[in-house]
Amino acid sequence: MSNAERLVRDTFGYAGIEVNGNKPWDLKVNDPSVYDMMIKGSIATGEAYMFGMWDCANLPMFFERLLQSDIYDKIPRNVSTALLWFKSTVFNRQTREQTLALGKLHYDIPVEVWEATLDSRMTGSCAYYRDGNETLDQAQLNKIDLMLQKAMLKDGDRLLDIGVGWAAFSGRAVEKYGAQPVGLTVSAGQRDSIRKRYGNTIDVRVQDYRDFKPEYLFDAATSAEMFEHVGERNHRKYFEVVHRALKPGGVFSFHTIVGHKPSRHIDPWMEKYIYPGGCIPTPGQICTAVHGLFQVKDVHDIGEHYDRTLQAWIRKFRQNRTEIKKISRERFGGMDQEVFCRMWEYHYLACAGGFRSQNISVHQYMLSKGAMPGGVPVYR
């Protein structure tokens, strides 16, 4: 047994994971050279999975065990994690240029991939399975309607949608309330998709939130899973932008992934391949950032619903896997289609393990700019 293999076996052993064991969370080695890759850290381990060098029958259980064991506190910091920690501590990584890079890497991939993964409204955030037996489409509609209710949206209201995505929220606001949405995105691909689907009913702008200068005040604002790209150094600026855009008494319906340990960066593999500049906030950081700007009217934890959402996305993606692989190699930036598919699956299944471990969750906040007329309804 090589030193690399011994180190890998000992490291995963902290979490009760065996190499070539029989349990669903055990790691199956397909290529013996994987040990030399894995000792280099998270990026190399994820890449080895992308290239088919190892597998696991149940990746969410694998990552749930890793995270619950606090394994990252037990293993030495390597070059990639040390460099990421240094850059995150010394510099503001979430610059305007970085957000545009995020748009190109993650959101500007072929829209067919998103259509093959998400619900029919293209909602790229945690669904809400209120009754427990809904379809993905219904669970996403539950979440959208809940957030729009928390925004206290009324007929004809002006709505600011920060991180508009593919306009699931704005589109529903137009459909249900006749709202007038302005949506901000860093993805030209999302803008083009929104215009194709919704025409001119949504004013969609490819613009960093820091550059948004409202021509008028909005009745309400919403944002779902965009804040994870903002970064701790920019939290206050983000909420100042929303505060300036809202009318007095206006409500911000705000939905974000949260962590329970402060960190200025995410996993290095996720940083490289999925969310460059990603940084999960803590509830304490959010409350500090809104202090003096907004009143916190309600906080709702729906993190238990994300595992099911991710599993639904993966099932749909795998049903469409053959079609995705037919898309030309050039449209994936030169990446082999099978490697891309394994990257996509690794990303979602690793996240599912994160939510199962309860190291991360999802919070919905009801934030008001001053007193809310009529009091504070509580939605569930």
Wavefront OBJ file of the C-alpha trace (Angstrom):
o trace
v 0.000 0.000 0.000
v 1.428 3.371 -1.010
v 1.666 6.316 1.376
v -0.964 8.121 -0.715
v -3.416 5.238 -0.446
v -2.833 4.938 3.304
v -3.450 8.670 3.775
v -6.655 8.568 1.726
v -7.971 5.541 3.617
v -7.137 7.093 6.988
v -8.665 10.454 6.054
v -11.997 9.039 4.883
v -11.903 6.652 7.813
v -12.464 9.656 10.103
v -15.948 9.850 8.583
v -16.632 6.115 8.617
v -16.107 5.859 4.855
v -14.216 2.832 3.559
v -12.354 2.542 0.268
v -13.997 -0.236 -1.798
v -16.339 -1.067 1.062
v -19.915 -2.375 0.745
v -21.893 0.483 2.282
v -23.718 2.925 -0.031
v -21.540 5.827 1.130
v -18.246 4.003 0.561
v -15.797 5.104 -2.117
v -15.215 2.790 -5.103
v -11.832 3.135 -6.811
v -11.840 2.696 -10.594
v -8.244 3.818 -11.200
v -5.440 3.195 -8.641
v -3.768 6.493 -9.555
v -6.703 8.266 -7.896
v -4.923 8.126 -4.525
v -2.137 10.397 -5.767
v -4.780 12.867 -6.969
v -6.921 12.807 -3.841
v -4.088 13.748 -1.495
v -3.866 17.063 -3.378
v -7.218 18.118 -1.926
v -10.779 19.032 -2.882
v -10.165 20.212 -6.437
v -8.232 17.106 -7.458
v -10.760 14.816 -5.713
v -13.651 16.413 -7.608
v -11.742 16.276 -10.884
v -10.960 12.596 -10.307
v -14.703 11.972 -9.986
v -15.365 13.960 -13.174
v -12.877 11.745 -15.024
v -14.465 8.544 -13.686
v -11.543 7.562 -11.447
v -13.834 6.880 -8.482
v -17.528 6.432 -7.801
v -19.938 6.174 -4.906
v -23.364 4.535 -4.861
v -24.830 7.385 -2.788
v -22.869 10.640 -3.012
v -25.247 12.623 -0.757
v -24.613 10.115 2.052
v -20.864 10.286 1.327
v -20.817 14.072 1.702
v -23.223 14.059 4.641
v -20.767 11.844 6.541
v -17.778 13.960 5.542
v -19.412 17.162 6.716
v -20.861 15.767 9.931
v -17.413 14.463 10.859
v -15.883 17.978 10.498
v -13.232 16.289 8.388
v -12.004 19.604 6.983
v -10.872 20.537 10.487
v -8.928 17.271 10.801
v -6.887 17.292 7.602
v -3.956 19.628 6.850
v -4.564 22.712 4.718
v -3.175 22.192 1.198
v -1.949 24.719 -1.362
v -5.328 25.265 -3.046
v -7.269 25.816 0.193
v -4.497 27.955 1.688
v -4.407 30.180 -1.394
v -8.183 30.523 -1.459
v -8.214 31.368 2.265
v -5.508 34.002 1.725
v -7.260 35.630 -1.243
v -10.606 35.598 0.588
v -9.116 37.161 3.711
v -6.964 39.842 2.101
v -8.950 40.790 -1.007
v -12.530 41.527 -1.992
v -12.990 38.643 -4.439
v -16.585 39.494 -5.341
v -15.717 42.341 -7.710
v -17.810 43.398 -10.688
v -15.430 41.504 -12.945
v -15.851 38.387 -10.804
v -19.639 38.497 -11.001
v -19.463 38.707 -14.795
v -17.115 35.699 -14.754
v -19.724 33.835 -12.688
v -22.365 34.632 -15.302
v -20.221 33.233 -18.096
v -19.086 30.098 -16.229
v -22.325 29.023 -14.594
v -25.383 30.738 -16.021
v -24.355 31.161 -19.656
v -23.956 27.441 -20.325
v -26.474 26.158 -22.918
v -30.021 26.818 -21.758
v -30.860 23.224 -22.711
v -28.901 22.066 -19.651
v -31.045 24.188 -17.355
v -34.236 23.101 -19.120
v -33.119 19.492 -18.644
v -32.591 20.039 -14.913
v -35.055 22.582 -13.505
v -38.851 22.827 -13.343
v -40.954 24.220 -16.180
v -40.656 27.785 -14.831
v -36.842 27.439 -14.619
v -36.595 28.101 -10.881
v -32.991 27.620 -9.762
v -33.524 27.687 -5.991
v -34.917 25.532 -3.182
v -38.510 24.382 -3.693
v -41.144 24.241 -0.946
v -42.906 20.894 -0.496
v -45.699 22.157 1.715
v -47.770 18.943 1.613
v -44.898 16.557 0.993
v -46.243 14.857 -2.141
v -46.095 17.662 -4.720
v -44.360 17.497 -8.071
v -41.266 19.647 -8.554
v -43.328 22.127 -10.584
v -45.923 22.491 -7.815
v -43.319 22.717 -5.060
v -41.529 25.508 -6.919
v -44.806 27.337 -7.458
v -45.489 26.976 -3.708
v -42.145 28.676 -3.006
v -42.639 31.441 -5.572
v -46.138 32.292 -4.339
v -44.969 32.203 -0.712
v -42.165 34.659 -1.421
v -44.414 36.987 -3.409
v -46.914 36.930 -0.527
v -44.080 37.760 1.877
v -43.208 40.692 -0.394
v -46.791 41.941 0.239
v -47.162 42.302 -3.525
v -50.373 43.953 -4.761
v -51.903 44.427 -8.186
v -49.800 46.643 -10.427
v -46.882 46.985 -7.977
v -43.373 47.743 -9.127
v -41.074 44.838 -8.218
v -37.272 44.771 -8.109
v -35.974 41.217 -8.684
v -32.248 41.014 -7.873
v -30.674 37.958 -9.464
v -33.726 37.468 -11.671
v -32.511 34.107 -13.002
v -34.872 32.925 -15.731
v -37.613 35.139 -14.270
v -39.669 32.525 -12.429
v -40.541 35.110 -9.746
v -41.000 38.085 -12.049
v -42.995 36.035 -14.537
v -45.338 34.823 -11.800
v -45.645 38.387 -10.432
v -46.808 39.567 -13.851
v -49.171 36.616 -14.239
v -50.760 36.805 -10.786
v -50.525 40.496 -9.843
v -49.991 42.376 -13.098
v -46.749 43.582 -11.532
v -44.116 45.701 -13.269
v -40.805 43.926 -12.621
v -37.244 45.058 -13.176
v -34.868 42.102 -13.092
v -31.094 42.254 -12.622
v -28.785 39.493 -13.866
v -25.100 39.077 -14.734
v -25.938 36.593 -17.495
v -26.611 37.614 -21.083
v -27.959 34.091 -21.633
v -30.589 34.576 -18.931
v -31.576 37.947 -20.407
v -32.061 36.417 -23.851
v -34.063 33.508 -22.431
v -36.328 35.871 -20.458
v -37.014 38.035 -23.505
v -37.856 34.976 -25.568
v -40.249 33.623 -22.922
v -41.813 36.800 -21.519
v -41.352 39.427 -24.235
v -41.277 42.970 -22.892
v -43.382 42.307 -19.781
v -40.158 42.180 -17.722
v -37.494 44.882 -17.862
v -34.408 42.659 -17.605
v -30.954 44.243 -17.322
v -27.500 42.669 -17.459
v -26.076 44.701 -14.621
v -24.187 44.283 -11.363
v -26.448 45.177 -8.441
v -23.893 47.805 -7.324
v -24.438 49.734 -10.545
v -28.229 49.815 -10.298
v -29.614 53.359 -10.047
v -33.417 53.252 -9.719
v -35.368 55.703 -11.848
v -38.279 55.397 -9.398
v -39.024 53.726 -6.061
v -40.278 50.143 -5.915
v -43.163 48.777 -3.872
v -41.360 45.507 -3.158
v -38.192 43.549 -3.872
v -37.300 39.898 -4.047
v -34.102 37.885 -4.365
v -33.592 34.115 -4.276
v -30.164 32.501 -3.913
v -28.210 35.368 -5.388
v -26.798 36.634 -2.087
v -24.361 33.695 -1.942
v -22.402 35.472 -4.707
v -22.172 38.809 -2.872
v -19.432 38.127 -0.295
v -19.165 39.338 3.307
v -17.284 42.514 2.370
v -20.226 43.565 0.181
v -23.188 42.527 2.353
v -23.903 46.026 3.626
v -23.620 47.550 0.142
v -26.107 45.020 -1.196
v -28.755 45.882 1.381
v -28.099 49.618 0.916
v -28.892 49.215 -2.786
v -32.221 47.531 -1.973
v -33.006 50.061 0.757
v -32.522 52.989 -1.641
v -34.729 51.323 -4.240
v -37.748 50.719 -1.969
v -40.548 53.025 -0.933
v -41.019 53.629 2.819
v -42.824 50.586 4.193
v -41.688 48.505 1.215
v -40.874 44.843 1.841
v -37.877 42.820 0.705
v -38.631 39.079 0.390
v -35.153 37.618 0.668
v -34.196 33.938 0.255
v -30.644 32.657 0.715
v -28.583 29.616 1.608
v -26.999 30.099 5.043
v -24.142 28.422 6.875
v -23.629 28.052 10.599
v -19.873 28.698 10.586
v -18.489 31.972 9.187
v -16.326 31.475 6.083
v -15.168 33.792 3.318
v -15.094 31.064 0.654
v -16.746 27.845 -0.424
v -15.199 24.463 -1.232
v -12.290 24.955 -3.696
v -13.740 22.542 -6.293
v -17.068 24.408 -6.216
v -15.124 27.668 -6.467
v -13.275 26.523 -9.598
v -16.039 24.780 -11.526
v -19.422 26.020 -10.335
v -19.563 29.233 -8.260
v -16.432 31.400 -8.566
v -16.417 33.874 -5.704
v -19.127 31.995 -3.806
v -19.495 32.727 -0.088
v -22.325 31.414 2.093
v -23.502 33.947 4.701
v -24.440 33.187 8.277
v -27.683 34.446 9.872
v -25.575 36.673 12.148
v -23.835 38.301 9.197
v -27.184 38.997 7.547
v -28.644 40.590 10.679
v -25.521 42.738 11.077
v -25.710 43.871 7.452
v -29.390 44.910 7.633
v -29.043 46.687 10.986
v -30.395 50.234 10.725
v -31.688 49.639 7.186
v -34.467 47.078 7.576
v -36.665 45.638 10.272
v -36.575 41.824 10.340
v -40.242 40.812 10.382
v -40.004 37.074 9.824
v -37.366 34.342 9.364
v -38.405 30.987 7.931
v -36.033 28.002 7.653
v -36.912 25.775 4.675
v -33.550 24.010 4.365
v -35.109 20.563 4.868
v -36.707 20.950 1.420
v -33.459 21.358 -0.500
v -32.362 17.712 -0.478
v -35.635 16.752 -2.147
v -35.300 19.622 -4.637
v -31.787 18.549 -5.608
v -32.845 14.929 -5.979
v -35.655 16.037 -8.314
v -33.194 18.062 -10.391
v -30.797 15.133 -10.653
v -33.561 12.706 -11.668
v -34.696 15.041 -14.422
v -31.138 15.673 -15.592
v -30.393 11.951 -15.763
v -33.584 11.350 -17.733
v -32.262 13.865 -20.276
v -28.585 12.887 -20.027
v -28.377 11.374 -23.523
v -29.812 14.502 -25.101
v -27.443 16.738 -23.146
v -24.476 14.738 -24.379
v -25.555 15.361 -27.974
v -24.928 19.089 -27.559
v -21.683 19.960 -29.310
v -18.475 19.796 -27.281
v -17.650 23.401 -28.178
v -20.748 24.632 -26.332
v -19.297 23.280 -23.077
v -16.107 25.273 -23.531
v -14.234 22.259 -24.910
v -15.125 19.956 -21.995
v -15.950 16.353 -22.866
v -19.706 15.764 -22.558
v -19.387 12.823 -20.151
v -16.984 14.797 -17.970
v -19.462 17.695 -17.972
v -22.333 15.403 -16.955
v -20.352 13.919 -14.078
v -19.360 17.435 -12.974
v -23.025 18.511 -13.011
v -24.116 15.477 -10.987
v -21.237 15.787 -8.488
v -22.153 19.423 -7.859
v -25.818 18.752 -7.075
v -25.269 15.543 -5.100
v -22.526 17.154 -3.000
v -24.928 19.997 -2.199
v -27.614 17.472 -1.225
v -25.159 15.985 1.281
v -24.482 19.456 2.646
v -28.161 20.041 3.383
v -28.574 16.571 4.880
v -25.681 17.282 7.233
v -27.479 20.492 8.356
v -24.195 22.388 8.070
v -26.061 24.591 5.615
v -29.727 25.520 5.319
v -32.058 27.976 3.558
v -33.613 31.008 5.219
v -36.362 33.254 3.913
v -36.411 36.732 5.441
v -39.202 39.264 5.441
v -37.473 42.651 5.682
v -39.334 45.951 5.792
v -38.102 49.471 5.176
v -39.633 50.915 8.319
v -43.056 50.009 9.664
v -45.292 47.788 7.552
v -48.809 49.155 7.079
v -51.354 46.781 8.566
v -48.959 44.761 10.698
v -46.959 41.629 10.023
v -48.667 38.529 8.627
v -46.759 35.271 9.064
v -46.727 32.881 6.138
v -45.987 29.170 6.134
l 1 2 3 4 5 6 7 8 9 10 11 12 13 14 15 16 17 18 19 20 21 22 23 24 25 26 27 28 29 30 31 32 33 34 35 36 37 38 39 40 41 42 43 44 45 46 47 48 49 50 51 52 53 54 55 56 57 58 59 60 61 62 63 64 65 66 67 68 69 70 71 72 73 74 75 76 77 78 79 80 81 82 83 84 85 86 87 88 89 90 91 92 93 94 95 96 97 98 99 100 101 102 103 104 105 106 107 108 109 110 111 112 113 114 115 116 117 118 119 120 121 122 123 124 125 126 127 128 129 130 131 132 133 134 135 136 137 138 139 140 141 142 143 144 145 146 147 148 149 150 151 152 153 154 155 156 157 158 159 160 161 162 163 164 165 166 167 168 169 170 171 172 173 174 175 176 177 178 179 180 181 182 183 184 185 186 187 188 189 190 191 192 193 194 195 196 197 198 199 200 201 202 203 204 205 206 207 208 209 210 211 212 213 214 215 216 217 218 219 220 221 222 223 224 225 226 227 228 229 230 231 232 233 234 235 236 237 238 239 240 241 242 243 244 245 246 247 248 249 250 251 252 253 254 255 256 257 258 259 260 261 262 263 264 265 266 267 268 269 270 271 272 273 274 275 276 277 278 279 280 281 282 283 284 285 286 287 288 289 290 291 292 293 294 295 296 297 298 299 300 301 302 303 304 305 306 307 308 309 310 311 312 313 314 315 316 317 318 319 320 321 322 323 324 325 326 327 328 329 330 331 332 333 334 335 336 337 338 339 340 341 342 343 344 345 346 347 348 349 350 351 352 353 354 355 356 357 358 359 360 361 362 363 364 365 366 367 368 369 370 371 372 373 374 375 376 377 378 379 380
